[in-house]
């Protein structure tokens, strides 16, 4: 039986959706620090220190065309990290349908569109995908139907993708809990973390992403959960 290599995989050209802020930007920084080339796709990319392309992942056909163009312009891709994500907490009967559906569109449909378009480039390099779910993708709470539905969906999508592409590309699902980012900006006190909340540093989560990207050929990290040591929602 072949033994997996122990040589770390170079990070290489890594496309990061949602890479201009929050966890996505932390991943971009970590990729650059590891010697890779971060390539950012986001709604707003002004001031981004890395090669960046403006795009809305909910416009799935347009984002597929953009990802294909990015792969061509950069001579291929070695990895994709789908960090684009939003939330709008509230009870199901209080959130307008279009708002509810946009959360699912960004978090789940956008993830699928980015990965689908990147597959030809990733097959060519035996590359890797890291999808971003959430602790609320395994632990449901009230007033989070859209977010939990989308993040549970990311886990199902990723597990199926891993089975579908076994031996051809690597697929890892990242399951982070709350982080110190702007993700919670604009929320009412009811849905915002308190001043004493134990939120993780996104740089720590990004380090886990790079660890997965550098996993030696033949060895796969299928799922990885990262959170503050006092995170109350786990397990």
N, C-alpha and C positions, 0 to 999 in steps of 0.2 A: 504494500500500500504506500503511495507517495506521501512523504512527510512535508507539511507546509514549511515554506521558507521562514527564516527568522530575520531576514533583512527587511527593514522598514521600507515601505513604498514611498517614493517621493510624492509630495503633495501635488505639485503641478498646477495646471490651469483649472481654477475652481470657480464655477459660476455660483453666485449667491443671490437668490431672490430675497428681497427685503434687506439687502446688504448695506444700505446707507445709514442705518441707525440701529440702536438696540442690540439684540443678540446678533443680528446679521452683520453689523459693523464690527462687533467683537470677533466674530468668526473671520471676517476679512483681515483684521489685524493679526489674528493668530496664524492664518494661512501665510500672510506676508512674512511674519517672523519665522515661520518654518521653511522659508525659501520658495514658497509657491507664488502663484500669480492670482490674486483675487480679482474676479470680474463681477461687478455689481449690477443688478437689475432692481429698480425700485421706482415708486411713483414720483419721488422727488430726489434728484441726485446732485443738485447744486452743492458744491463744496466737498464732494466725496473725493478722498485722496487717491482713489484707485480707478482704473478704467470702469466707466459707468454708463449705463444705458437706461433711459427713461422708459418705463413700461408698466401697464396695469395688468396684473396676473388674472383679473376677472375677465378681461377681453381675451379669451383663451386662444382664439385663432390668431390674433395679432401677436400674442406672447409666444406662441409656437414659432411663428415666422421670425420673431426677434431672436429667439434662442438659436434657431438654425443659422441666422446671419452671424451671431456672435461666434458660434463654433467655427464657421467658415473664416471669419476675420482673424481668429486667434489660432488657426491651424489645428483645431480640435479642442477637446475638453478632456480633462482627467477626472473631474469630480463635479458634482452638483450638490448644493446645500439649499434646501427650501425653507428659508427662515421668514418669508413673508407671512404675516399673521395679524389679525385684528380680533376684537371682541366688542360686543355690546350687551352687557348683562341686563337682565330684567326678566320678568315673567313672560311666558309665551304669549299670553293674551294682551300684553301691554306693548310689545315690540312690533312695529309695522313690518309687514311681510317682506318688503323690499330690503329693509335693514337686516332682518334675520337672514335672508337669503344671501346678502352680500358677505356676511361673516362666513357662511359655508363656502361661498364662491372663492373668497380669498384663501381660506385655510385648506380646503380640500380640492376644489376644482382647479385652483391655481397651481397647487402642488402637482397634481396629475399632468396638467398642461406643460409645465416646465420640464418635468421628467420625461414625458412622452417625446417632446421635441429634441431633448438631449440624447436620447437613446442611441441613435446611429453613431454619434461621436463617442459615446461611452463604450459601446461595443468595440469600437476600433482600438481603444486604449485599455480595454479591460478595466474601465474606470469604476468610480464609486458614487453612490447616491447616499446622502444623509437627509432623511425627511425629519421635520420637526413636529412632533406631537406635543403633548402636555401632560402634566399630572392629572388634569381633568379629562384626559383621553383614556384614563384607566380608573378614575375615581369621580363619579358624577356628583354634582351638587345642585341645589335649587338655583333658579334664575340664570342658568347657563346652558339652556337647551341648544342654542345654535353653536356655541363654542364647543361643548362636549360632543355634539353630533359630528362636527367637523373633525375634531381631534381623535375621537374614536375611529372615525373614518380613515384618517391618515394611518393609523395603526393597521387597520384591515387592508388598506391599499398597499402598504409597505410589505406586509407579510406575504400577500399574494404576489407582489412584484419580485420579492426575493425568491419565491418558489419558481416563478416564471423565468427568471434570468439566472438561475443557479449555475455557477461555473462560468458565467459570461461577464457579469459585473457584480460588484459588491453593493449590498443594500443594508443600511443601518437606520433604525428609528431612534431618534433622540427624544427622551421624555423628561423635559425639565419642569421644575416647579417655578414659583414666582422669583423674578429677578429684579435687580435695581436698574430698571430702564424706564422709558417714557410710556410704556405700555399702559400704565394706570392713569396717565394724565387725563384730566377732564372728567373723571368719574365723580359721582356724588359720594359722600362719606360712607354711605351704605355699602358701596362696592369697591371702595379704595382701601388698600392695606393701611393699617394704623402706623403711627410713628415707631412703635415697638415691634413691627412685623419683621420676621426673620427672612429677608430676601437674599438670594444668592447673587454674587458678582457675576455678570455675564461673561467676564473673561475666564472664569473657572469653567463655565459651560462650554465656551469656545475651545478651551484646551482639550476637553473630552471629544469634541468634534474632530479636531486635528488628530488626536490619538486614533480615532476610528479610521480616518482617511489614510493614516500611515500604517495600518495593520498589514503585516506581511502578506504577500500573495499566497492564496490558499487558506488563509485564516480570516474568518469574518466575525465581526461584532454585530450581531443582528439587532439588539436593542440595548440601550444604555440610558439609565435614569440618573439625573444629576440635580441635586438640590441642597439647600442649606441643611446643616446637620440637625437643626431643630424644626424642620418642616413638619407641620402637624398632619398634613393630608396623606402621608405615606406611612405604612402601606395601605 
